[in-house]
């Protein structure tokens, strides 16, 4: 019904392909919190790639600004913005 939505999800599946490839390495995150943090990082990197942003450049920029950024506006630091 929405013409902006692509009829297939191949581009999303290709973006997520590196995640299962490293699954044996990530099996040893030691804690649930470590696994959760890994998922957050992977999500940020995949989102950067979908928006044609270099993940390294994005992470450097966010990590330099995060200490002075108000917590109420944390959504401004996501790759979509």
FIPA-583417 format. One record per residue (C-alpha): residue number from 1; x, y, z. Coordinates in steps of 0.02 Angstrom, whole numbers, m for minus. Example, Ala and Ser with C-alpha at 12.3 -4.5 7.8 and 13.67 -1.06 7.14 Angstrom:
# residues 2
+-----+--------+--------+--------+
:   n :      u :      v :      w :
+-----+--------+--------+--------+
:   1 :    615 :   m225 :    390 :
:   2 :    684 :    m53 :    357 :
+-----+--------+--------+--------+
END
This chain:
# residues 81
+-----+--------+--------+--------+
:   n :      u :      v :      w :
+-----+--------+--------+--------+
:   1 :      0 :      0 :      0 :
:   2 :    148 :    117 :     30 :
:   3 :    243 :    154 :   m133 :
:   4 :    400 :    203 :    m37 :
:   5 :    420 :     29 :     37 :
:   6 :    516 :    m90 :    m74 :
:   7 :    426 :   m254 :   m112 :
:   8 :    576 :   m360 :    m61 :
:   9 :    695 :   m360 :     85 :
:  10 :    853 :   m418 :     m4 :
:  11 :    946 :   m257 :     38 :
:  12 :    908 :   m283 :    223 :
:  13 :    960 :   m465 :    219 :
:  14 :   1126 :   m418 :    137 :
:  15 :   1156 :   m286 :    271 :
:  16 :   1129 :   m415 :    408 :
:  17 :   1235 :   m552 :    329 :
:  18 :   1397 :   m510 :    424 :
:  19 :   1308 :   m533 :    591 :
:  20 :   1274 :   m722 :    576 :
:  21 :   1447 :   m748 :    500 :
:  22 :   1529 :   m696 :    664 :
:  23 :   1406 :   m785 :    776 :
:  24 :   1531 :   m915 :    839 :
:  25 :   1647 :   m775 :    894 :
:  26 :   1505 :   m682 :    981 :
:  27 :   1444 :   m837 :   1072 :
:  28 :   1569 :   m794 :   1209 :
:  29 :   1508 :   m620 :   1258 :
:  30 :   1516 :   m685 :   1439 :
:  31 :   1363 :   m590 :   1498 :
:  32 :   1191 :   m544 :   1435 :
:  33 :   1239 :   m361 :   1453 :
:  34 :   1390 :   m388 :   1340 :
:  35 :   1280 :   m472 :   1210 :
:  36 :   1154 :   m330 :   1221 :
:  37 :   1292 :   m200 :   1194 :
:  38 :   1357 :   m299 :   1046 :
:  39 :   1182 :   m297 :    970 :
:  40 :   1171 :   m109 :    992 :
:  41 :   1339 :    m82 :    906 :
:  42 :   1292 :   m198 :    763 :
:  43 :   1126 :   m107 :    742 :
:  44 :   1214 :     62 :    735 :
:  45 :   1339 :      0 :    606 :
:  46 :   1203 :    m77 :    497 :
:  47 :   1100 :     83 :    507 :
:  48 :   1253 :    186 :    456 :
:  49 :   1280 :     74 :    305 :
:  50 :   1097 :     89 :    253 :
:  51 :   1112 :    280 :    259 :
:  52 :   1280 :    282 :    166 :
:  53 :   1374 :    343 :    320 :
:  54 :   1548 :    280 :    360 :
:  55 :   1527 :    192 :    529 :
:  56 :   1699 :    245 :    591 :
:  57 :   1666 :    429 :    552 :
:  58 :   1495 :    419 :    635 :
:  59 :   1561 :    337 :    793 :
:  60 :   1706 :    461 :    810 :
:  61 :   1586 :    607 :    790 :
:  62 :   1459 :    540 :    915 :
:  63 :   1589 :    492 :   1045 :
:  64 :   1665 :    666 :   1037 :
:  65 :   1496 :    753 :   1060 :
:  66 :   1406 :    637 :   1180 :
:  67 :   1474 :    711 :   1342 :
:  68 :   1403 :    883 :   1302 :
:  69 :   1241 :    824 :   1221 :
:  70 :   1081 :    836 :   1325 :
:  71 :   1009 :    665 :   1371 :
:  72 :    835 :    721 :   1322 :
:  73 :    893 :    741 :   1141 :
:  74 :    989 :    578 :   1125 :
:  75 :    887 :    529 :    971 :
:  76 :    979 :    668 :    877 :
:  77 :   1137 :    563 :    887 :
:  78 :   1066 :    416 :    789 :
:  79 :   1128 :    386 :    611 :
:  80 :    958 :    433 :    540 :
:  81 :    979 :    612 :    600 :
+-----+--------+--------+--------+
END
